[in-house]
Amino acid sequence: MNKTIIYSLVTTLCFCVACSKPQDPFEISKQHVGLLTDSTQVKDLKLIFSNDSIVRHIGGDEFTGNKNNIEILDKSGKKLLVLEPSEALDSTSVIQSVQIIDKRYKTDKNISKLSTFKDIDNNYKISRIDNLINSIVVTVKSLNASFTIDKKELPSNLRLDMDLQIEATHIPDNAKIKYFFINWH
């Protein structure tokens, strides 16, 4: 009888391991960007990006407010991501935000840096639109994402008035994403 139970457990375990799919290194969701998660610490980056290069810009002055961003480059030197830790110069600090640079990073709804405003609007509920000096920021809370669109993409009558409440209907469908961030913490 014990052999039957053990055999059943081993078979079930093998089935579960075989059915689990590996993490896509370019998939974006609310809690992860590729193999990065919202609880990844700076000290874990070498393991996660073992096939890539990690570039840390260490500022000499902690009073500047610079978080010492970390760039992730592939082996050919192409920038993939820019990471901002929550605390400067702390290896136990978690990643606070991830700027998506490489077009291969996509959400499950195929949103990438190459997407347009229409792609975002058709696939996600827009939580907020902020009107800044030279850009607008479209926030999708369900994804923890912020998409920056240059005001040059807007009609000319909407570019200069910073007090104007920009609505989704004001943004052209073909407006391109300038910056794409996933924000944690």
N, C-alpha and C positions, 0 to 999 in steps of 0.2 A: 504494500500500500504506500509506503514512504517513497518508493521509487516512482510510482505513478504521480504523486504530488510534486516531487522534485522535477520529473520530466515535464509536467504541465507548467510549472513555474519557469523553467528554462525556456520552453517553447514560447510562452507568453512574453518573456523578457526579450528573446530574439526577435519576435514579431514587432514589439514596440520599438526596438532600436532600429530595425529595418524600415519601419514606416516613418520615422522622424526625418524631416527634410532638413538639409543643412541651411544655415543662415546665408541669405544672399548678401554678399559684401557690398552691394550697391543699393539695397532697399532702404527706403526711408519710412518710418512710422512715428507715432507720437513719442514713443519711448526709446527709439534707436535710429541710428544712421549707420547702415552697414553693421559692423561688429561693435560699434560704440553704443553704449546705453546711457541712460540718464543718471546712472550711478558709477560710470567709469571714472577712475581716478587717473591723474596725470602719470603716476608711476606705472600704470598698466598699459600705456600707449606702446611701449617697445614690443610687448607681446602681441598686441592687437595688430599693429602695423609692422610686423617682423620683415615683410617683403618690401616695405616702402621706407622712405627717408622721413625723419622727424626733424624739423628745424625749429629751434626755440630761440627767440630773440630775447635776450636778457638785457633789460634796461638797467642802467646804473643807478637810477634814482627812484626809490620806492614811493616818493612823494608826487610823482607825476600823474598817478592814477592809471597808468598803463597796466593792463592785466598780463602783459607778456604773452601775447598770442602765440600759438603753436601751429606751424604749417605742416601739412602732410603732403609729401610729394611721392609720386611713383618713381621707380628706378630710372626712368628716362629724364626725371627732373620736372615733370608736369605736375602742377599744383592740383591736388584733389580736394582738400578741405582746409579751412582755417578754424582752429579750436580756441575758444576763450575759456580758461579755467576760472573758477569762482574766486580763487585767491592767487595772487602773484607769488611766484617762487616757493610754492608749497606742493610737494609731490603727492600729498594725500588729498589735495583739492580735487573736486569733481569738475567735470566739464560743464560750463554754464550755457554756452551756445556754440553752434556749429554752423559755419558759413559753407554752403554747398558751392563748390567751384566747378567740379567735373560734371559734365552732362550725363554721365552714366548713372549717377545717383537719381533714383526715381521713387515715387510713392507707389502704392499698390494701384493707384488710379492714373499712373503714367505721368505724373507731374514732375518736371525736372527744371533745370535752369533754362532750358530751351522753350519752355511752355509760354503761353500767352495768358493775358488776363481772362479771356474767354474759357480757356482750359481750367483755370482755377475756379472761376465762377460756376461752370457747369458741373464740377465734381465735388466742391466743398461749400459749406455754408460760411460766408464771410462774416467774421465777428466784428470787425472794425476797420475803418479806413482813416488813416491819419494824414493830414495835409502838412507837409514840411516845406522848407525853403525851396529846395530843388527837386524834391521827389515826393511821392506818396508811399505810404506803407500799408499794405493790405495784410490783415492778420486773420489767420484761420486757427482758432483756438482748438478745434478738434484734432489738429495736427501739431500744435505747438509751433506753428510756422509763421514767419513774416516774409512777405515778398515786397521788395522795394522796386518801384517803377519810376523811372525818370519822368519829370514833368514835361519833357520834350515830347513824350508820347501822348500827352493830353491836347485837346483843342486849345488854341492860343488864348482864348478868353478865360481859361481856367488856370493858367500857369502862374500868374502873378499875385492873385488874391489869397493870402495865407489864412484869412478869416473864413473863407468859403468852406462850407461843409461839403466835401467831395462824396458823392454817392456812386454806387456801382454803375448806375446808368450813365454817368459822366465819363467813364473810362472806356476807351475804344476796345473792342474785342481783340484786336491784333496788338495791343500794347505789350511790349516785351518786358520780361523780368530782368532787372539790372542786378539785384542781389537776392539770394534765397537763404534764409536762416531758419534753423530749428533752435528753439529757445527752451532751456530747462532751468529749473530752480528759480 
